[in-house]
Amino acid sequence: MTYDVKCWECGRVVSDPYLDSCPGCGGLLDLEMNLTELNDLTPYDLRKRPIGVWRYAPFLPVDEKNAISIKEGGTPLYNCRSLASVVGLNRIWVKYEGANPTGSFKDRGMTVGVTRALEIGAKVVGCASTGNTSASLAAYAAKAGLDCAVVLPAGNVAAGKLAQAVFFGAKVIAIDGNFDDALRIVRELAAKRHLYLLNSINPYRPEGQKTVAFEIVDQLDFRVPDRIVLPVGNAGNIWSVYKGLAELNRIGWIAKIPKIVGVQASGSMPIVDAFNAGKSDFTPIEKPETVATAIRIGNPVSGKKALKAIYDTKGCAVAVSDGEILDAQKILGRSEGIGVEPASAASVAGMIKLVQTGEIGKDERVVCICTGNVLKDPDIVLKSFGRIKPIHADFESVKKAVVPHER
Ligand code: F0G
């Protein structure tokens, strides 16, 4: 599809592919798609293709013939009856993004972002990351044959994510700062053309990520849910979901847009603070802290877009404690067999909280997006169980451990 890259704030058209913000006012960039080109397309035309990011190629800003794909998207939308009865709602679905090739939703954005990198002739790609972006970019760069550098906050990236970035051959650079510091530095490297930046401030990333909204609606046979709940870190994904839904609404494929709920950890909640104060911009938090390291971000680069997504859909933002996040992670795992990392469990924790406060009504149809796989952060799971002590390797000892009350 044809499109314009425009400043989201002042509307200026931007043509330099290395810019990540408006050269005039410094605003965020966005892709304005020429949706009238899709006038003759129907949802049923798309269904001739397997579900996944590239089913929605007519909505994407890159040429599918160039696609660097590892078969991303097409993730399950689980109808979670047990979770619903635990939480006290009639209908809950979990969109399980942990089933993507590298185990997180980032693959949707990277298949488009790395394809774009090749189209503009970039040789080196890079990002700052709390872990998943680096794991995903490393894999797609490997597939594309591009050099890749990832800058990470030392000591605050979960083991699974770090292992992936190393494994796929990225140059892994740990800094003694947090994610916000890392992003500031890679943006400067990109501005000086040392790398092509693939954080979600790159407006091509949300174009891939918006397909999660397409899939949710597609999997529900175009009966849109009342709410979509998701975690917010750097705030690219909540914008992507909103953009996808708004596009479907504009071309008349859906009649309403669900309320969008952004969930943050209480030690890292600039968007929730802004929402509670009724503001359209946020104040960064200096030292964000949370067990959900993926969303340990104090200065979300797309924070203003997140607030627009929330206000435009009459949604809300809510904070949850680390304890609530870990409880929700366990509830989801134990009731549905779905394993998610802490940041992803934040969406479930946020939904539980809003049911308790009465904000979400019993009859609402709610979709929680669970962004990453439990295997990303095995340490956090093992920590809550303590040490597993070995016992004697004989039948009686093991039997006693398995069925302690049977003789
Ligand atoms: N969930 C997970 C598992 C994440 O890894 C992230 C972000 C988010 C939610 C929040 O998404 O930033 O679009 O609001 N992870 C980034 C990273 C920051 O570097 O991997 P967001």
Boltz pocket constraint, residues with backbone or C-beta under 6 A from the ligand:
constraints:
  - pocket:
      binder: B
      contacts: [[A, 104], [A, 128], [A, 129], [A, 130], [A, 131], [A, 132], [A, 133], [A, 134], [A, 200], [A, 231], [A, 232], [A, 233], [A, 234], [A, 235], [A, 236], [A, 237], [A, 238], [A, 294], [A, 295], [A, 341], [A, 343], [A, 344], [A, 371], [A, 372]]
      max_distance: 6.0
